[in-house]
Amino acid sequence: MSQHDYTIADQTGLLFLEDLNSMAAAIVSNNSSATEPATIYAYQFWADTNSGLLKQRNAANNAWVTIGTMAEANLGLLGISGGATGAAEIPVGTTAQRPTGAAGLFRFNSTDETFEGYNGTEWGSIAGGGEVSKFTYEYIATAGQTTFSGADLNGQTLSYTAGNTLVTYGGLDLAFSDFTATNGTSIVLADGAIAGKIVRIIAFTTFAVADTYTQAQIDAKDAAVGVQGEVFWENPTTIVTDYTITTNKNAMTAGPITVNSGVTVTVPTNSTWTIV
């Protein structure tokens, strides 16, 4: 550990050599010390041995900027694979290796083969990387056992959201009346299990389905163009909302038809609208 003011004074040969060696030691050790250097320069490095952090002075020379943790690989920073157009290398580990939860954490779960994040309360799947939005827990029952909780056969600790579970017993799905799942950490069977039976608990997490119509959007579309039945095509006699026919497709409407004031029906090039 060494620091230096980076000023070489006018001095005799031996003292000059000692001063020069001291400055070189400060350079190669990144000014390592438990306290900051006495003389500070903009962009200067400081290996803070008290906090274990590598820091650099900012351009204004009025504050230290933390670069990373010296004891961790890559200073604890995300690695980059493939250069600027590649991908970030995020932490990978099993369910049992999850770190202490903190809101915003993100990792790849190698047990479930899915990306996951911590929302401040629980871990949840994030789309991509295999089966998503569920966790599976497996237990081997003992004679008469009714309560299943804690670590399963794979070391995963049971955790679920009430109402989002599926339970199987010996490979068969159980009816909701055959078990209780309300506290988020245990499943209680209505009847004692037979020794050796496998109890599998599937806990679904909240997820969103992309590219879908809401009920309101479907109702609005139906009101504009009608709904096709099995034999008859029925449509309203008045168009009350704007509508655009799909490009390169034709449309047919049973008339007469009234287009309300201010409402526009758009017929793209290469498409036709026929009123019969």
Backbone hydrogen bonds, N-H to C=O, Kabsch-Sander energy under -0.5 kcal/mol:
donor,donor_aa,acceptor,acceptor_aa,energy
9,A,7,T,-0.7
11,Q,9,A,-0.7
16,F,12,T,-2.9
17,L,13,G,-2.3
18,E,14,L,-2.3
19,D,15,L,-2.5
20,L,16,F,-2.6
21,N,17,L,-2.4
22,S,18,E,-2.1
23,M,19,D,-2.1
24,A,20,L,-2.2
25,A,21,N,-2.1
26,A,22,S,-1.7
27,I,23,M,-2.0
28,V,24,A,-2.4
29,S,25,A,-1.3
30,N,27,I,-1.3
31,N,26,A,-2.9
32,S,29,S,-0.6
33,S,47,A,-1.9
40,I,38,A,-0.5
43,Y,57,R,-0.6
43,Y,58,N,-0.6
44,Q,41,Y,-1.7
46,W,55,K,-2.6
47,A,30,N,-2.2
48,D,46,W,-1.2
48,D,53,L,-2.3
49,T,33,S,-1.6
49,T,47,A,-1.0
50,N,33,S,-0.5
52,G,48,D,-2.1
53,L,48,D,-0.9
54,L,68,G,-2.7
55,K,46,W,-2.5
55,K,53,L,-0.6
56,Q,65,V,-2.3
57,R,44,Q,-2.8
58,N,63,A,-2.3
61,N,58,N,-1.3
65,V,56,Q,-3.1
66,T,64,W,-0.5
67,I,54,L,-3.1
68,G,54,L,-1.2
69,T,75,L,-1.9
70,M,52,G,-2.4
70,M,68,G,-0.5
72,E,69,T,-1.2
75,L,72,E,-1.8
76,G,73,A,-2.3
77,L,74,N,-2.1
79,G,89,E,-1.0
81,S,87,A,-3.1
82,G,80,I,-0.5
85,T,82,G,-0.7
86,G,83,G,-2.0
87,A,81,S,-2.5
89,E,79,G,-3.1
90,I,88,A,-0.9
93,G,108,F,-2.1
97,Q,94,T,-0.6
98,R,95,T,-1.5
104,G,118,Y,-2.7
105,L,102,A,-2.0
107,R,116,E,-2.3
108,F,91,P,-2.5
109,N,107,R,-0.5
109,N,114,T,-3.1
110,S,93,G,-2.2
110,S,108,F,-0.8
113,E,109,N,-1.3
114,T,109,N,-1.6
115,F,126,I,-0.7
115,F,128,G,-1.2
116,E,107,R,-2.9
117,G,124,G,-2.4
118,Y,105,L,-2.0
119,N,117,G,-0.5
119,N,122,E,-2.0
124,G,117,G,-2.3
126,I,115,F,-2.9
135,F,203,A,-2.4
137,Y,201,I,-2.8
139,Y,199,V,-2.3
141,A,139,Y,-0.6
141,A,197,K,-3.2
144,G,193,A,-3.2
145,Q,142,T,-2.1
148,F,187,I,-2.6
150,G,185,T,-0.7
152,D,156,Q,-2.0
153,L,138,E,-2.6
155,G,152,D,-1.8
158,L,150,G,-2.1
158,L,156,Q,-0.5
160,Y,184,G,-1.8
162,A,160,Y,-0.5
164,N,161,T,-2.3
166,L,202,I,-2.0
168,T,200,R,-2.8
169,Y,172,L,-2.9
170,G,198,I,-2.6
171,G,198,I,-0.5
172,L,169,Y,-1.3
174,L,167,V,-2.9
178,D,175,A,-2.2
179,F,176,F,-1.0
180,T,188,V,-2.7
187,I,148,F,-2.4
188,V,180,T,-2.3
189,L,146,T,-3.0
189,L,187,I,-0.5
190,A,178,D,-2.7
193,A,145,Q,-2.2
196,G,141,A,-3.0
197,K,194,I,-1.9
199,V,139,Y,-2.9
199,V,197,K,-0.6
200,R,168,T,-2.0
200,R,198,I,-0.6
201,I,137,Y,-3.1
202,I,166,L,-3.2
202,I,200,R,-0.5
203,A,135,F,-3.2
203,A,201,I,-0.6
204,F,164,N,-3.2
204,F,202,I,-0.6
205,T,133,S,-2.2
210,A,208,A,-0.5
218,I,214,T,-2.1
219,D,215,Q,-2.7
220,A,216,A,-2.2
221,K,217,Q,-2.1
222,D,218,I,-2.6
223,A,219,D,-2.3
224,A,220,A,-1.4
225,V,221,K,-2.1
226,G,222,D,-2.7
227,V,234,E,-0.8
229,G,232,F,-2.2
234,E,227,V,-1.0
234,E,232,F,-0.6
239,I,258,T,-3.2
240,V,238,T,-0.6
243,Y,264,T,-2.3
245,I,266,T,-2.5
248,N,269,T,-0.6
249,K,246,T,-1.7
251,A,272,T,-2.7
253,T,274,T,-2.7
255,G,253,T,-0.6
258,T,237,T,-2.7
260,N,239,I,-2.1
260,N,258,T,-0.7
263,V,260,N,-2.0
266,T,243,Y,-2.8
266,T,264,T,-0.6
267,V,265,V,-0.5
271,S,268,P,-1.6
274,T,251,A,-2.9
276,V,253,T,-2.4
276,V,274,T,-0.5
